[in-house]
Amino acid sequence: MSDFEQDWKQWHADREASYGDPLGWVSLTGLYWLTDEFETVADLPGRWKADADSVTVQGFDGVSALNPVEGAPGILVEDGERRIEVIRRTGSVALRVHDPKAQTLQSYSGIPAYEPSEKFVVTGTFTPYDSPVTVTTGAVVEGLEHHHTAVGTLDFELAGTEQQLIAFGGNGNGLKVLFTDATSGVTTYPAARILSIATPESGSVVLDFNRASNLPCAFTDFATCPVAPTENRLTVAVEAGEKNPR
């Protein structure tokens, strides 16, 4: 086995292990949107309500007020073995429930993927914008929006065709792209896959599509992931990276 294949297999094993976390994405059992009136939510303790500023809880020992940040990871509240995650998305607040006994977690068997192939490792050119641009995309949940900081474009050739992607990120933490391609909705998740790219050196970048990854929404109906921007719809089939797990 080549170093390339060994490195990919380790990356893939790490990805599979991360999604097998007992309180991770595959353990989600519900997504419940709060209103501005106190209400009982499913079988969760207490009564909950949310407004533009905070979340208020009645009758839940040790929990009274929470302040989830727009777009940020949620605030986790313990409920026995479970975790209640309080999130704010596009101004609204929801509760996600992580349960280590979730049926989805019990039946989780890993992440299907294409066999690694060096033909899907390509070199491209990064052209930074004069200043970052905010790109707004929709989400897998109707009515939600995601706002991304776009920092430039990536130009490269794949399958004999010139392609371009808008890159998000920067600030020394590398780049990320959300994209779809001709496999999306066929063998790969339809909304988007994500690819991480090392910080460009002298404008040159390496895109290894063998590491094109699913977002959490590929595994659960209770995630609020973004969809790919319209500019990032590749015209070729990227038969590399992770396949649709469902």
Salt bridges, closest charged atoms under 4 A:
GLU16 OE2 - HIS12 NE2 3.34
ASP43 OD1 - ARG82 NH1 3.14
ASP79 OD2 - ARG82 NH2 2.64
GLU81 OE1 - LYS101 NZ 3.36
GLU85 OE1 - ARG96 NE 3.21
GLU85 OE1 - HIS98 NE2 2.77
GLU145 OE1 - HIS147 NE2 3.48
ASP181 OD1 - ARG193 NH2 3.14
ASP208 OD2 - ARG211 NE 3.90
ASP221 OD1 - ARG246 NH1 2.84
GLU242 OE2 - ARG15 NE 2.87
